[in-house]
Amino acid sequence: MGMTTNTEAPRREYVDGTSAIVRGAIDAGCTFFAGYPITPASGILMSMMREIPKVGGVAIQGEDEIASMGMCLGAAMTGAKAMTATSGPGISLYSESIGLAIMGEVPLVIVDVQRLGPATGGATTAAQGDVQFVRWGTGGGYPVIVLAPSNVPESYSLTVKAFELAERFRCPVFLLTDKELAMTLSAVDVDGPTVAQGTERTEKHEGLPYSWEPADAVEPMRRYGEGDAFRFTGSTHDEGAYITKNAAKVGALNEHLIAKIEHHRDEIEMVDADLIPGADTIVISYGVTAGAARAAITRLRSEGATVSSLVVHSLWPIPEAALNDAFEGIDRIVVPELNMGLYSREIERIAGSREVIGVNRIDGGLITVDEIMEAVR
């Protein structure tokens, strides 16, 4: 079921982000889910266990997060479109398997429903503290793709997009949401077009499992368990997945893991830009704080202020082209976040000499419209 804006007497329904993510996954062709209960992501596990068997898929509650990720990797390697969901403490346990997915080039969607940390923190409290964690949470520092919805319809559409990008680039893709977006009901239009089965996986049935020429090309997958036996490893390997220390092979592999994402930023970059000619201030937001940012922009403009807005949907790789375009003529950049400025650091790197003003909360409360307006003024 689609979730779009429809001006012809649409049918409306109360839907939370959890339901939107589950619907998006199934419409994208997800056939396997494994996870372990953790607030505030448990609703995704329970809903997938109820809904995915209806379309012939399989959902499993693993004995822990590590086992659940292992199941997802195995399922994806044997032909399934796989997804898992957790929160910050679970991402800690996923770390090793995330690295394996990067090295083995395994398409996988990982939903992180953020909550206030550190450690077990506030299990029922919204936060945006994982924005750097999901990017750098495994060894090597190789790029990953991270998408961030800011409302319920985007929770649906970006889940579909996450599966598309995972298949396109053969890599783990994160959907970074939070407790408030996942568990708060919103009225949405549900009579939009039904999404088809997402991006079909491109497979090959013979030959070596990997190829890195040119560096940014993405080789079709071989389905493990089909045809002649071939290898899979988390170690540095050659095109046949045999462990190697040959410098040329090692360099080609690692350059490929970078280039296949970094050289295709134009396919990944997604923002919602609302730019006003002559504005000298812009508000950069993402996730749940974008709702307050949009409302603040509307009120400020009603008072005669000239201020621009940009909502980032693709947090990683950082949408540098869109940000640089948006910063033309801008002197002040306001960045509201439910953390101590984790994404502001990236904005500062691109902003140059422009003033970057953070609006931050880590007390469990949401950033208000008034707080953003005050920072803009």
Secondary structure, DSSP 8 states (H G I E B T S, - for coil): ------SSS--EEEE-HHHHHHHHHHHTT--EEEE---TTTHHHHHHHHHHGGGGT-EEEE-SSHHHHHHHHHHHHHTT--EEEEE-HHHHHHHHHHHHHHHHHT--EEEEEEE-B-STT-BTT----TTTTHHHHSSTT----EEE--SSHHHHHHHHHHHHHHHHHHTSEEEEEEEHHHHH--EEEE--S----S-S---EESSS-S---SSTT----EE-TTSSS-----SS-B-TTS-B---HHHHHHHHHHHHHHHHTTHHHH--EEEE--TT--EEEEE-TTHHHHHHHHHHHHHHTT--EEEEEESEEES--HHHHHHHTTT--EEEEEESSSSTTHHHHHHHHTTSEEEEEE--SS----HHHHHHHH-
